[in-house]
Amino acid sequence: MVQQVLWNWKHSGLVVLAVLALVVMVGVPVLAAPEAQMGAAIPNTITVTGSGEASGTPDVAYISLGVDISNADAGQAVTQANEQMNTLMEAINALGVAATDIQTSSFNVWPEDRYDPQTGTPTGERVYHVQNIVNITVRDIAQVGAVIDTGLKSGANSVNGLSFGIDDTSTLEQEARLKAVEDARTRAQQLADAFGVSLGAPVVIVESSGGGAIPQYAAARLEAVGGGGPSVSPGELSVSMVITVTFAIGG
């Protein structure tokens, strides 16, 4: 009799727990997976991607000049590199480049052990290399050649890079954006015409990508210096924008 009561009690408890679980499940709303919510298509719409590009003339240049020194005495190598770099920066500054537009980007010191080129055995000789590199922002494109020429004549013995840019790209970005909008609208209208439906107002607009001016790079060699500096051509830079638009459609 006692065993029968215990079994009934356990059985009843399981039933109660099952009922409670069902009530909880009914009371909680079913949530769609994040992927389903994010990727759910909006009915009766057309989604297209439009792109636009605008070009402009560079108005700023970025030059990287370096001083490389080798010496058996590390202290002397550092001192010599510092002296040459100070002379270089003073000369660049005298051209009208602001001190705030001259920035040290790298300073390295490392030893090099020399080896016999025939046997490959150490000679016991060690030299120290010091490398100091500055990035120079030139806001007058006409001065690019003069800056490189002056830098090389004032102590720099390497040109590590030259690139061009546009200081304020907002106008070009807006021009490219409007072209992207027109491109998207044209694509959507073509699809609507092909399916025999009317194109409605945009319901979702996403600027999925866009960027500043794509830089153009030019090389400047030591042997190119002479007669007022190397000849460089900034060319043009382009800004691109991409938008995705979802339009409502009618019958």
Protein Blocks (a to p, Z undefined) as FASTA:
>chain_A
ZZmmmmmmmmmmmmmmmmmmmmmmmmpccdddfklmmmpccehiacdddddddddddfbd
cdddddddddfblklmmmmmmmmmmmmmmmmmmnopafklpccfbdcddddddddfklop
aehiacdddddddddddfbfklmmmmmmmmmmnopacdfbdcdddfblmlmmmmmmmmmm
mmmmmmmmmmmmmnopacdddfbdcdfbdcddddddddddfklggghiaaddekjadddd
dddddddddZZ
